[in-house]
């Protein structure tokens, strides 16, 4: 990955971008009603960036954290 001037972004720039995207994911997901692919349902309590597994969510009323790819938004 290079910047518009052809140079590699610094570690600080990359970390800032990751944290900005995490904050955006939190804004979009926290408080939303979801259903997990295993049938558990609830409201997203938090979004976690897991070094080993990527973006994960915690669901109110359920222990654990699940990959964001396993949630579906509840249809109204």
DAJOFEN-V209346 format. One record per run of one state. SS is the DSSP state (h for helix, s for strand, l for the rest). FROM is the first residue (numbers start at 1). TO is the last residue. If there is no record, write none. Layout:
BEGIN
ss: (SS	SS)
from: (FROM	FROM)
to: (TO	TO)
END
This chain:
BEGIN
ss: (l	h	l	s	l	s	l	s	l	s	h	s	l)
from: (1	11	30	33	37	41	51	54	60	66	68	71	74)
to: (10	29	32	36	40	50	53	59	65	67	70	73	76)
END
